[in-house]
């Protein structure tokens, strides 16, 4: 030990000046050496302190534990806190950082975390909506901008991307992820990590990202948030973990574990997940923060007796930092002193935390993110332009009978109707960071901005959503029966050439804790839709939603339907771009839309079952009162033009595990407008040592085509794309026949096959 300190003393004279007043410089290049040098100077209390994260406000998330401000300030001064969340503004973060840097013995800068989920001030589409663009460059760009704005406000760490595979529309947090598919979510994860973190974490415009929630959170039973998750190893490895592996490989700085019990073990206390898989097999060197109080909540799970026991379980399982749970702070020092926890586990956790702090450049300059001029330098107008661009790309056209869209220039009288028609708050979505309430461009505003003076636009709200008080933590009650606005809406519809009907969900209907057993149009919206449609058949339904909605009646009756999610700051303008044909819609669903809520969880990449089809008999896997297929499947979305896919050409019908083959498909724009198609590659492993999905996305490419133009799209099929977690618990491919499918959604596909030898 002595030897090591001596060695460090030679390397870092500054560190050895006086330990009391250690000014930790990072002039030496090797991060690992720096980490060790700092660690060697720390007391056990200081090490445990690094593993503690406090919230700066108590009204943002999670239950409060009383006002402990004074005590917490003292802890900061003693250097017994590693990070804070929800401390916002350059002034506030500087203030907190100063408490540490000017008072503590060891002077280790704080990290400041925050939920920057789909924008900081400029709001972009909610993640589920943005994923519908399938545009990875756009997704990277919005993360880059979010990082820039957050960093300018003192934040250096976002708790995003959320990459929980979500297949259940009842689960409110489905809005926060990239949908139901592991391949697509993996690509989004990489794009988001690149966007937030850039090439170099120490660039003050980059912030650390978080892959969350590790793992299984999206599989909450019955779609009820925080509920138990029952998934087996096969599902865990093949469906849930791939996006996390992709994020780890992309160099994500941190992971967050999850609230849920995973097959009998709370994820926060899950040693196999955290130590064996993430830190072991994947060799990932960042740190894991718990979810809000999830260490303490292991008591509620009936998994820990008290806070100290919870701390013991969590640290042994590999949770490095305790977010607002008080468990590490309460129990860890004692656990080490009593010999129940090996100090090496603490050292390992602290090493990981310090590593990220070094990479962020915080040791070099703890006030790196405290530039009071940074926000003023930001070009918000440019960010708004990006917000509009990505918003229009995220809109999905579900139906367009008789080419009602784009709106013809002969339309002279438009009625904009519905509870969300002039709603400037809903498009901001949930998890809105510092996005201002009521600051989005509404649909009505967007339409008015788009039309000339000779087009008459009338507005009628028709009905309220009936959600009561809207806020992040308050439950919404959707119980309105008020139809008093119907008459004005019907009158407006009668007088108009065409109706734009804006229905859907309030911003706070989806998000954390927002599970619903009904996923139709809440309140009296469906009745309003029926009455308006009876008055005028030319209805374009624009849905704003954070989850797939049950819209069977609309799908049967309304001629044109757009899914506009919650699109952020520029929502109304982006919707108008699509309505008036300034942008030809190219979005595709990242999640299946059901025919009925009883189908949930619903997803395209299902297993076959032993009784897939036999419609002459009742004893096969189906429903007796509804089709089992999606109303609108994964990958689905129309355009104002049409695309035709030619036959698939394979470079060979055989491949080896070391080799690869190419699949080529000609795609032709057969309509009369330029447009963009998302060409999707799917594979199926016909027989394997475990059952395999009937179809799995394995590639996609966005192709722009002029009318009449044909382009050949080529995908390379490598062994990596064929691998899965097999019966021997190995990630490998197995020889045999594979089907290759390519198309513009997960149902209408051209097929071919090859043999893996
Ligand atoms: C959520 C996390 C979030 C954390 C901090 C929790 O309730 O589950 O996703 O990052 O709060 O706000």
Boltz pocket constraint, residues with backbone or C-beta under 6 A from the ligand:
constraints:
  - pocket:
      binder: B
      contacts: [[A, 61], [A, 62], [A, 85], [A, 115], [A, 159], [A, 212], [A, 291], [A, 292], [A, 512]]
      max_distance: 6.0
